[in-house]
Amino acid sequence: MTREIQSARNGVGPSRRTLLVGAGGLAAAHLAGSEMGMPYIGNAAAAQPIRIGMIWAKTGPVVDQSEYLSQGCYIALEDHRNQLLGRPVEVVWLDEPNPQSAQVNAQRLVDEYKVSALIGGNLSSNALAIADVAKRSKIPYVAANGAATDLTGKACNRYTFRTQPPVDPQSRALAPHLLGYGKKWYFITSAVAFGQDIKKSFGDFLAKSGGTVVGADDVTSGTSDFSSFILKIRQAKPDVLVGGLAGADLTTFLKQWVELGMKDKIPFAEIAIGDTDIWGLGAAAATGIFTKMWYYNNPNNTEADKAFTATYTKKFSRPPADKAWMGWIGMRCLLESIEAAKSTEPAAVVAALEKWSFQDGDLSVGFRDWDHQLLRRILVVKTKSEITDKWDYFDVAASLPVSPADIGQTFGSREESACKMDGL
């Protein structure tokens, strides 16, 4: 069992090489009080470590994202001096190669490793599987990356909290911008929950706006050749191409899109672009209009965000990707809520998470109590016309909603939601 326990020491987590080795390659590492500058704890029981279960991909197409997500998590732990309630913290990191394995590993974390909380779910389908375990086992879970509607919709539960905006709010932020290019849209989306939610949400908006879907293709994860799809899109001559691809699939598609001469011919748009996705393209192939949860070079970032950016940049000699921030904010809310609860008792931590918040300009950011969705502004970004910095690819075009009074409208009302949380 101890092979899979990763110390929180130094707040950096495993290296990329260790990440790629898999669970068996993680060495056991227990925190030593003298190393961490911890006060001596005479009561042996009080000194028992608090374990946090972390589920990010170690294999597969989104493993690059996991590197950043995990690094953000470890920086949040470092911010807490790797302690909670006067006790050391241990992180147990297991893989999520598919929803079934994600669910099995989440249950292992609860039953075998006795973790006090869970964080993870790189893909929406995996996050939904982990949420099932959280509900069944009654253990707090922060989904820091999944965007599928069901996570805070019909699959919501009292123990699951989601920091990423779901598809509908992001489509409400982006879709009005796309109407400026025209009302004939084409969809290329993955066959999993994330892609299908995008197709439905944007399709519903387009229909209400009097537009037309001129084509739609579903693709399987790991598709290596998009040329046949691109030829169909070119022949359909849409005003806008709406994507719903994740991780390496998005990178592969956009590279081939540019190679086949489509850059600047038909605008490409997608929600929830990851910095790792766009960095993997390189400046020559970068193109598109996107939503983002966070951007390191946004001049309106909070002071805490700027401090995180400085810490991360100093540690890794590069700015943090949005995935690093997602890991950081997800672990931060979890740790701060455990501290506020003064306990690892699940009900107490859940209650503290429901009250957790921070100020972002004129907006109080926190979890909505009836579906546990984090409410915060969504960025609309466009790739720069000329990219001169290998990390800075975007201009922030908008931060929506403009008024805090409209945040509920952006994220939808309780009456519109399929969430029927137990006990509410």
N, C-alpha and C positions, 0 to 999 in steps of 0.2 A: 504494500500500500504506500509506503513512504517514498517509493520511486517517483510518484507523481506529485509530491508536495514541493512547491517552489517557494522559497523564502521571499519575503517582501523586502529584504535588505537592499539598501541603496535605491529602491524605488524604480529600478529599471527592468526587472524581469529577465527572462532568458534572452540570449542573443538570437538573431535570425537563424543561425546555424542550429542552435538547440531547438528552436521552434520547429524546424523542418524534420528533426529527428523523430518527433512524436512523443507520446506519453512516456514510453519506456526510457527515453533519453534524459528525462528530467531527474536531476540528482536530488536526494533528500537534503534539506537544509533547514535546520531549526535556528531560531533567532537566539543569540546569546545576549543576556542583559548587559554585559560589559561592553559589547560591540555597539549596542544601540544607545548607550548612555542611559539605560533604564535604571530607576531606583530599585534597590533590593526589595523583593517581595517575599516576606517571611512565610506567608501562607501558601503552601504548594498548590492547593486547589485554585487559589486566586491567580496563580501564575500560569495556569493552563492556557495554551494559545487559543485564540478565537480563529476559527477557520472560515474563510470565504471561498465558496465554490465558483470557479470561473470556467465558462464554456465558450471558447473561441476555436475556430478552425485551425488545425495544425497541418492539414493536407487539403488539396483541392484548389479550385479556382479563386477563392477569396482569402487564401493564406496570407497574402501581402497585407490585406486590411487588418488581419489579426495581429500582425506585428505592431501596428500603430495602436490598435484598441488596447492591447495588453500593456504597452508602454504608458499610455494614459492612465490606466488603472494603477500601475505601480507608482507613478508620480503622485497620484492622489494619496496613496498609502504613505509615501515619503512625507507628504505635507502633514500627515498625522504622526510623524516619527515612528511609523510602523507599529503603533500601539492603539488599542481601544480599551477603555475602561481600566487602564492600568495593566493591561495584559498584552503580550506580543500577538502579532497577527501572522497567520500562515495562509497562503493562497494555494489552493489545489486546482490545477488547470487540466481539464480533460477535453478531448477532441469532439468535434461535431461534423463528421463527414457527411451525414444525412440526417433527416428528422428522426428516424428510428434510433440511430446511435446517439443523437443528442438527448433523446428522452431517456434512453438506458443510462447514459453517463450522468445525467442530472439526478436520476434516482440513486445511482452509486454514490454521488456526492452527499446526498441526504442520508442514506442508510449506512454506507461503509465509512465515509469520512466524517460524518456528523457535522457538516458545515452549518453555520448560523444563517447564511443567506447565499443567494445565487446571483451572478451577473453573467450576461453573455447572450448568445443567439445572433450570430453574424448574419444569417439569412432569415427572412420572415418565417419560412416554413419550419426552421429549427427553433426559432423563438416561440412559435405556437406550441411546439412539442414540449419545450421546457416549461412553458406556462401551465401545461396540464399537470406536470409534476409538482409545480409550486402550489397549485390548487389542491391537489390530492394530499400532498404532504404538509400543507399549511406552513410554508416557509417563504419568507420575502424573496422576491425575484425582481431585479431591474433589467428590463430588456433595453439595452443601450443602442441598438442598431436596427432592429426590425421595423419595417414601415407598413406591413399589411394591415388593412383596416380592422380585421377580425381581432387583432391583439387587444385593442381597447374597444372592440365592438361586441359581436356575439360570443366571442371566446374570452371576454374579460373575466377577471376574478379578483377577489379581495387581496390576494397576495402578489399580484403582478402589477408593476409600474413600468411605463414606457416613456423614454426620453425623446426618441425620434418622432417628428410629426408623421402621422399616417398619410396615406396617399391623397385622400380627399382635400385636406387643408393645403397640401402642396400643389395640387392641381388647381385649387381656387386661386392660389397666388400666381401660378404660371400661365394658366390657360388664357386669361384676358389679354396677356401680352402677345400670345400667338395669333389671336384674331387679327392683329395688325398686319400679319403677313398674308392672310386669306383664310377662307372657310373650307377649303378642300384639304383634308388631313389623311395621312396614311399612318398605320400603326405597325410597329415591329416590336413584339413583346415576348418575354420568356413565358414558358408554359406553366410556371409556378405561381404562387399566390400574388407575389409582388407585381409581376408583369400583368396578370389578369386584372388586378385592381386598377392598375394604370389605364388599361384599355377601357374598362367600364367607366371610370371616373371622368376621363377626358372625353370619352364618347358621349356620355350623358350631357356634359357641358356643351359639346359641339352641337348636339341635337337641339338643345334648348336655344342655342344661338342661331339656328337656321343653317348650320353647316352640313357638310357631307363627308362621310368616310369613304374614300376612294379605294381603299385596300387595307387589309389587315393580315399579318402573318404571325403565327406563334412558332417559337423556336425552342429547341431543347438546350439545356445547359451544356456547355462544352462544345458548342458548334464551332468548327474551325474554318468553314468556308461559307461566307455570306454572299458570294458573288451572284447566285441565282436570285436571292432576295433583292439585292441592289438593282439588278436588271429590271425586275418587276416594278420596283419603286420608280425607277427612271421612266419607264414606259407609262406609268399612271400619272406622272407629272403633278404630284400634290403641291399645295402651297406650303405645307409643313409636314415634316416627318416626326412623329412622336415615338420615342423609344421607351422601352420598358425592360432593359437588359441590365444585368448586374455584374460587377467585378470584371474578370478577364473577358467575359462575353462582350461587354460594352467596348473594352479596349480593342478587341479583335475586330469588331464591327466597324468602329470609326477609322481604324487604320485602313481597312479595305474600302471603306466609303471614300476616303481621300485618294487612295491609290487608283480608284476607278474614276477619278476626276469629278466627284460630286461635291467637294468642298465649295461653299458659297453659291452652289447651284440651287439647292433646296435646303432651307433652314432645318437643322436637327435640334430637337428639344427633348429633355428628359428631366424628371424630378430626381432629387437626392444624389447628385453627382458626388463622387468621392474624389478627394485630391489624389489619392493613389491611382485612381482610374485615369485621370487626366495627365498626371505625371508620367504614367506608363506609355502614353501616346507620344510624348515629345512635342515640341512647339510646332513642328511642321504639320502634324496631323490633328492638332487640337482645334476643335470647332464646336459650337453649340451654345444654346441658351438653357440654363439649368436652375433648379432650386438647390439651396444648400442650407444645412442647419447652422453652420458656423464656418467662418473663414478667418485664418490667422491674420490677414492683412486688412481686415475690416476696421476702418478708423473709429467705428462706434463700439468696439468691443469693451466690455467692462474692465475695471482695474484688475479683478481676479483673473480674467481671461488673459490680459496682457502679461501678468506675472507668470501664468502657466506657460505662455508662449516663450517668455524669456528663459524660464527654467528648462523647458524642453529643448530649445535651440542650443543652450549652453551644453546640455548633456549629450545631444546627438548631432550637433553641428549641421542642423537643418531645421527649418520651421516645422511645427506640428501639422500633420494632416488633420482634416476634420475628424477622421476616425480616432485619432489620438485624443482629441477633445471629447468625443463621445465616451470613450473609455474613462477619461478623467471625470467628467461630470456625472456619469453613471456611478462610478465608485465613490465619488465625493458625496453624493446625496445619500448613499447607503451608509457610509462611515459616519457622516454627521448625524444621521437619524439614529444610529445605534448609540452614539454618544448622548444625543438628546433624550433617548428612551432610558438611558442609564441601565440598559439590559439588552441581552440577546433574545429575550422571550419574543417569539414571532408576532404576537398581537401588539405588543408594545412598540416594536420596530415599525410595523405597518401603520400604526397610529401616528408615529413620528414622521414617517414618510409623507403621510397625508397632510401634515402641517409644514413640511420643509419648504423653504422658498428663499429666493434672493432677488435683489433689485437690479434690473437692467434698464437704466435710464428712468423713464416714467412708467415702466411696466414691472409689476411684481410677478416673477416667474416661479411657478410651482405646479404641483400635481392637482388636477381637478379631482374632487373627492368622489364623484360618482362613476368615473371610468378610469381614473389613475393615469390620464394622459397629461404629460408635461405641456403647459401652455407657454409658448414663447414665439417671438417673431421669426418669420421665414425669410431667408434671403433669396432674391432673384439675381443671378449672376450671368454675365456674358463673357465668353473668351475674348481676351484682348486682341485687337487687330494686329498688334505687333508685340510679340513676347520676347523680352530681353533678359528676363530673370528665369532661371530654370525651375523656380518654385512658384513664382507669382504669375498665374495664368488668367486671373479673372478681374473684371471690374464689377463692383457691386452696383447693380442697376436699381434695386429697390429693397426695402426692408418692410415686410407687410405682416399684419396691418399697420397702417400709419398711426392710428389712434388705439390706445389700450381698450377703449370702449368697444372696439370691433373684434377683439380677440375671440370672443365666443362665436361670432358669426363666421370667422375664418375656420374655426375648428368644429363647428356644428353644434347644434343644441342637443339637450338630453332627449327631447321628443324625437329627433331625427336618428338617434343612435340605437343600435341593436343591443347595446350593453344593458344587461339586467343582472347587476352584481348581487350576490348573496348578501343578505343583511341590510340592503339599502332599498 
